[in-house]
Amino acid sequence: MTDKDGVTVREQLQAQLGRTKKPARIRELEADLAMPRYPEELAYIWRAYNRIRARKGSGFAGRAPIEWPDIDAFCRNTRTVLAPWEIEIIEALDNAFMAVKQQPSP
């Protein structure tokens, strides 16, 4: 995925790695660079997930998971047809997001 200037995340990480001197930050950036490449073919699912998540409010208990009505409303309002496996990916992304958000802050 690229930013507004056409620079990929990988290129940004490599640039940061070239500038940093802190060993902990170097290890962090190297770990990020060792991850598999982002599958550009699935970028549309990532965009759909982010659009749905951005409109999901928070309650007294914090962030709420994406629910079926949220996905349904997104599909109806954007005239997007998602296959069952695409919805499963959106659910998995949200499950991962919620797991991280429920962890206590360091």
Order of alpha helices (4+ residues) and beta strands (2+ residues): alpha-alpha-alpha-beta-beta-alpha-alpha
